[in-house]
Amino acid sequence: MVADTLGSSQAYMTLTSQPLGLSGYLQQKLVHWNGYRMGLDNWWQATYLLSAISGAYLSSSLTNTRGLAQGVPVIQAFVGGFLSIFGSRFASGCTSGHGLSGMALMVTKSVIAVPAMFAGGIFTGVVFQV
């Protein structure tokens, strides 16, 4: 339908690029973001991401489990989320995009990234084993 791969990191670029329409100065300074402002190729992933968030909220509300899970402080969640988004943009895609689409298409970056992510996860698990 849109001839694109599965992943959600591009959705963050689409959503954060919207204020560029308000300022010609910003459009000139942040040229890379201009390509994410319009078009079905960009907005389908934003719709996918917002639907996943809405579905999780709806599910937790209907089952009366919203707010019951133990979590981390808000600032730690914000920093962790920011680092995840930064890492996915730096790596040219998120873990699901590399693992599902990139590996299926045998994209070189994905063939390197997926084993590296597994190795990092295993290493972290061993180091922080309780």
Disulfide bonds with the S-S distance in Angstrom:
none
